[in-house]
Amino acid sequence: MKKTISMLAVLLLTIGIVSAVTTVDTTWSGSGNLDTHFVSGNDAHSDFWTGGSVIWGNYKATDVDDNPHSYGVDTTYSSVDAGISGGGFLKFQNQRDDSKVSAYGNAGQNSYSYISTLDGTAEMAWYSWTNYAEMANCEYGTGKPKTTSGKNFEASGSNYHMYHTLTDADGDGAYFEGYGSGSAMVKLQGEKSGGTSSYFNMGSLPICGDGCAWNNNYATYSGTGSGDFEVHGWADNGLTVGCPTCGNGFTIPGDGSDNSATYDLHVGYSGTWSNSNFGVAGN
């Protein structure tokens, strides 16, 4: 089984490999650029990039090499808890590359996050795992990474930008984007994509399991200053926005044709503005 990792401008680096399990645990603090790539055989891969005047953080990835139920797909975990100061960027991507197709459909689920700031600070705290059935980005619970403010994404400065997207095996998905001058924070407690049918869930619906906690107010945005916040979703069969069963959300039907259900939110604000439940799910 092939695992690869490449790193540049790392001031403190720790890599541990134990038995058949492959684990990468990288910590850095200083300035410059860091480029990390982890490949878990043909099952999943994870990529992280950062650069800036001051950078710090921790990246972990593990190929469990467990082959549950002899399905031929190992479980893979990856996480990042990182920040920048004085300007810079953070990018983190995870992709599920293999599946027990006969039972759980195709692989190809992707999670991608990006934050930048021209002259301020930014932090990203994200955890993801994949297995034979699905991708799950479970941010709730003890030991999961959090930013200084207890969120998953935060940024400040005269020109900040944050973006996160989740797509399923069919290319359906959703993303949020925030940009402006001032500060903004996002809490996104859980995501899933995969399973017995192709679907994605970016923080919508109160469903529990596998360490994820989904509920009302589990996908929140707050911003101060002058900013814009956008949420977009697209799917063939339908979308759910927010949490209808919590009394805070609605559904959008689709007819099965390509991207027949769409959702677009764009808010521009000056002052302080927040959204308590922006999650989107669909299939």
C-alpha positions as CSV (number, residue, x, y, z in Angstrom):
1,M,0.0,0.0,0.0
2,K,1.4,3.4,-1.1
3,K,1.6,6.4,1.2
4,T,3.4,9.6,0.3
5,I,4.1,12.9,2.0
6,S,6.1,15.9,0.9
7,M,6.9,19.0,3.0
8,L,8.6,22.3,2.5
9,A,9.7,25.0,5.0
10,V,8.8,23.0,8.1
11,L,10.4,24.1,11.3
12,L,9.2,21.2,13.5
13,L,8.3,17.9,11.9
14,T,7.3,14.6,13.6
15,I,6.3,11.6,11.6
16,G,5.3,8.3,13.2
17,I,4.7,5.0,11.5
18,V,3.4,2.2,13.7
19,S,3.0,-1.4,12.4
20,A,0.7,-1.6,9.4
21,V,-1.0,1.7,10.4
22,T,0.5,4.7,8.7
23,T,0.3,8.0,10.7
24,V,1.7,11.4,9.8
25,D,1.8,14.0,12.7
26,T,3.2,17.4,11.6
27,T,3.6,20.5,13.7
28,W,5.1,23.8,12.5
29,S,5.7,27.4,13.8
30,G,7.5,30.1,12.0
31,S,7.2,31.8,8.6
32,G,7.2,30.6,5.0
33,N,5.3,27.8,3.2
34,L,4.2,24.3,4.1
35,D,3.0,21.8,1.5
36,T,1.7,18.4,2.7
37,H,0.2,15.5,0.7
38,F,-1.0,12.2,2.2
39,V,-2.1,9.2,0.0
40,S,-3.9,6.3,1.7
41,G,-3.3,3.7,-1.0
42,N,-6.1,4.0,-3.6
43,D,-8.7,4.7,-0.8
44,A,-8.4,8.4,-0.1
45,H,-6.0,11.3,-0.2
46,S,-5.5,14.5,1.8
47,D,-3.7,17.7,0.9
48,F,-2.8,20.8,3.0
49,W,-1.1,24.0,2.0
50,T,-0.3,27.2,4.0
51,G,1.9,30.2,3.7
52,G,2.3,33.6,5.3
53,S,4.3,36.0,7.5
54,V,3.6,33.9,10.6
55,I,2.3,30.3,10.3
56,W,1.6,27.7,12.9
57,G,-0.4,24.5,13.3
58,N,-0.7,20.8,13.3
59,Y,-1.7,18.3,10.6
60,K,-2.5,14.7,11.2
61,A,-3.4,11.8,8.8
62,T,-3.8,8.1,9.4
63,D,-4.3,5.1,7.1
64,V,-5.8,2.6,9.6
65,D,-5.1,-0.3,7.2
66,D,-8.1,-2.1,8.7
67,N,-10.0,-3.3,5.6
68,P,-13.4,-3.6,7.4
69,H,-15.6,-6.5,6.4
70,S,-12.9,-7.4,3.8
71,Y,-14.4,-4.8,1.5
72,G,-11.0,-3.8,0.2
73,V,-11.3,-0.2,1.5
74,D,-9.3,1.1,4.5
75,T,-10.5,3.8,6.9
76,T,-8.6,7.1,6.7
77,Y,-8.5,10.0,9.1
78,S,-7.1,13.5,8.5
79,S,-7.3,16.8,10.4
80,V,-5.8,20.2,10.6
81,D,-5.6,22.8,13.3
82,A,-3.7,25.8,11.9
83,G,-3.4,29.5,11.7
84,I,-1.7,32.5,10.1
85,S,-1.0,36.1,11.2
86,G,0.0,39.2,9.2
87,G,-1.4,37.8,6.0
88,G,-1.3,34.5,4.2
89,F,-3.5,31.5,3.3
90,L,-4.7,28.0,4.4
91,K,-6.0,25.3,2.1
92,F,-7.2,21.8,3.1
93,Q,-8.7,19.1,0.8
94,N,-9.9,15.6,1.4
95,Q,-11.1,13.2,-1.2
96,R,-12.6,9.7,-1.0
97,D,-11.2,7.6,-3.8
98,D,-12.6,4.1,-3.2
99,S,-15.8,2.5,-2.1
100,K,-17.7,-0.8,-1.7
101,V,-19.5,0.1,-4.9
102,S,-22.0,-2.7,-5.0
103,A,-23.4,-1.7,-1.6
104,Y,-22.6,2.0,-1.2
105,G,-22.3,3.5,-4.7
106,N,-19.3,5.3,-6.2
107,A,-16.5,7.1,-4.5
108,G,-15.4,10.7,-5.5
109,Q,-16.7,12.7,-2.5
110,N,-14.6,15.8,-2.0
111,S,-14.2,18.3,0.8
112,Y,-12.2,21.5,0.2
113,S,-11.6,24.5,2.4
114,Y,-9.7,27.8,1.8
115,I,-9.0,30.9,4.0
116,S,-6.8,33.9,3.2
117,T,-6.3,37.3,4.6
118,L,-4.2,40.3,3.3
119,D,-3.0,41.6,6.6
120,G,-4.9,40.0,9.4
121,T,-5.2,36.6,11.1
122,A,-7.0,33.4,10.1
123,E,-7.6,29.9,11.6
124,M,-8.9,26.6,10.2
125,A,-9.9,23.6,12.4
126,W,-11.2,20.6,10.4
127,Y,-11.5,16.8,10.8
128,S,-12.4,14.3,8.1
129,W,-12.6,10.6,7.7
130,T,-13.5,8.2,4.9
131,N,-14.2,4.5,4.7
132,Y,-15.9,1.9,2.4
133,A,-19.3,3.6,2.7
134,E,-18.9,7.4,3.0
135,M,-17.0,10.6,3.8
136,A,-17.8,12.2,7.2
137,N,-16.5,15.5,8.4
138,C,-17.4,15.3,12.1
139,E,-16.4,18.4,14.0
140,Y,-18.4,17.8,17.2
141,G,-17.0,16.1,20.3
142,T,-14.0,15.9,22.6
143,G,-10.6,16.0,20.9
144,K,-11.9,17.6,17.6
145,P,-9.9,20.6,16.5
146,K,-11.3,24.1,17.1
147,T,-10.1,27.6,16.4
148,T,-9.3,30.0,19.2
149,S,-12.9,31.1,19.3
150,G,-14.2,27.5,19.3
151,K,-15.2,27.5,15.7
152,N,-14.1,25.8,12.5
153,F,-13.1,28.8,10.4
154,E,-12.3,32.4,11.3
155,A,-10.6,35.3,9.6
156,S,-10.0,39.0,10.1
157,G,-8.3,41.8,8.2
158,S,-8.8,44.5,5.6
159,N,-9.3,41.8,2.9
160,Y,-10.2,38.3,4.1
161,H,-11.8,35.4,2.2
162,M,-13.1,32.0,3.4
163,Y,-14.6,29.2,1.3
164,H,-15.7,25.7,1.9
165,T,-17.4,23.1,-0.4
166,L,-18.7,19.5,-0.1
167,T,-19.5,17.5,-3.3
168,D,-20.8,14.0,-3.7
169,A,-19.9,11.3,-6.3
170,D,-22.3,12.8,-8.9
171,G,-20.9,16.3,-8.6
172,D,-23.9,17.6,-6.6
173,G,-23.0,19.7,-3.6
174,A,-22.9,23.0,-1.7
175,Y,-20.6,25.7,-0.6
176,F,-20.4,28.7,1.6
177,E,-18.2,31.8,1.0
178,G,-17.5,34.8,3.1
179,Y,-15.3,37.8,2.3
180,G,-14.8,41.4,3.3
181,S,-13.0,43.7,5.7
182,G,-13.4,43.1,9.4
183,S,-13.9,39.6,10.9
184,A,-16.0,36.5,10.4
185,M,-16.4,33.1,12.0
186,V,-18.1,29.9,10.9
187,K,-19.1,26.9,13.0
188,L,-19.9,23.8,10.8
189,Q,-20.4,20.9,13.1
190,G,-20.8,18.1,10.7
191,E,-20.9,16.9,7.1
192,K,-21.5,13.6,5.3
193,S,-21.5,12.3,1.8
194,G,-21.8,8.8,0.3
195,G,-23.8,5.9,1.8
196,T,-26.2,3.7,-0.1
197,S,-27.2,6.6,-2.4
198,S,-25.3,9.6,-3.7
199,Y,-26.0,12.5,-1.4
200,F,-24.3,15.3,0.5
201,N,-25.1,17.0,3.7
202,M,-23.2,20.3,4.6
203,G,-24.5,20.9,8.1
204,S,-28.3,20.4,7.4
205,L,-30.9,18.1,9.1
206,P,-30.7,16.7,12.7
207,I,-29.1,13.3,12.0
208,C,-26.8,11.6,14.4
209,G,-24.2,8.8,14.3
210,D,-20.5,8.1,13.8
211,G,-19.5,10.9,16.1
212,C,-21.4,13.6,14.2
213,A,-23.9,15.8,15.9
214,W,-26.4,17.5,13.7
215,N,-29.0,19.9,15.0
216,N,-30.4,23.4,14.9
217,N,-27.7,26.1,15.0
218,Y,-24.9,23.7,13.9
219,A,-24.1,25.6,10.8
220,T,-23.6,29.2,11.8
221,Y,-22.0,32.4,10.4
222,S,-21.2,35.7,12.1
223,G,-19.5,38.7,10.7
224,T,-18.6,42.2,11.7
225,G,-17.4,45.1,9.5
226,S,-18.2,45.2,5.8
227,G,-18.7,41.8,4.2
228,D,-20.5,39.4,2.0
229,F,-21.8,35.9,2.7
230,E,-22.9,33.4,0.1
231,V,-24.4,29.9,0.2
232,H,-25.0,27.8,-2.9
233,G,-26.4,24.3,-3.4
234,W,-27.2,22.2,-6.5
235,A,-28.6,18.7,-6.9
236,D,-30.7,16.6,-9.2
237,N,-33.5,15.3,-7.0
238,G,-33.9,18.0,-4.3
239,L,-32.3,20.2,-1.7
240,T,-32.9,20.8,2.0
241,V,-31.9,24.1,3.4
242,G,-31.4,24.6,7.2
243,C,-33.4,22.3,9.4
244,P,-37.1,21.9,8.5
245,T,-37.8,19.5,11.3
246,C,-36.4,22.0,13.8
247,G,-38.8,24.7,12.4
248,N,-36.0,26.5,10.7
249,G,-35.6,25.5,7.0
250,F,-37.3,24.4,3.8
251,T,-37.0,22.0,0.9
252,I,-36.5,22.6,-2.8
253,P,-37.8,19.8,-5.2
254,G,-35.9,18.6,-8.3
255,D,-37.1,16.4,-11.2
256,G,-34.0,14.2,-11.5
257,S,-32.4,16.1,-14.3
258,D,-28.9,17.6,-13.8
259,N,-29.0,20.3,-11.2
260,S,-32.7,20.8,-11.4
261,A,-32.8,22.0,-7.8
262,T,-30.6,25.0,-6.9
263,Y,-30.3,27.3,-4.0
264,D,-28.5,30.7,-3.9
265,L,-28.1,33.1,-1.0
266,H,-26.1,36.3,-1.2
267,V,-26.0,38.8,1.7
268,G,-24.0,42.0,1.8
269,Y,-23.8,43.7,5.1
270,S,-22.2,46.6,6.9
271,G,-22.1,46.3,10.7
272,T,-22.8,43.0,12.4
273,W,-24.7,40.2,10.8
274,S,-25.2,36.4,11.5
275,N,-27.0,33.4,10.1
276,S,-27.8,30.6,12.6
277,N,-28.5,27.7,10.3
278,F,-27.2,27.9,6.7
279,G,-26.7,24.1,6.1
280,V,-27.6,22.5,2.8
281,A,-28.3,18.9,1.9
282,G,-29.2,17.2,-1.3
283,N,-29.0,14.3,-3.7
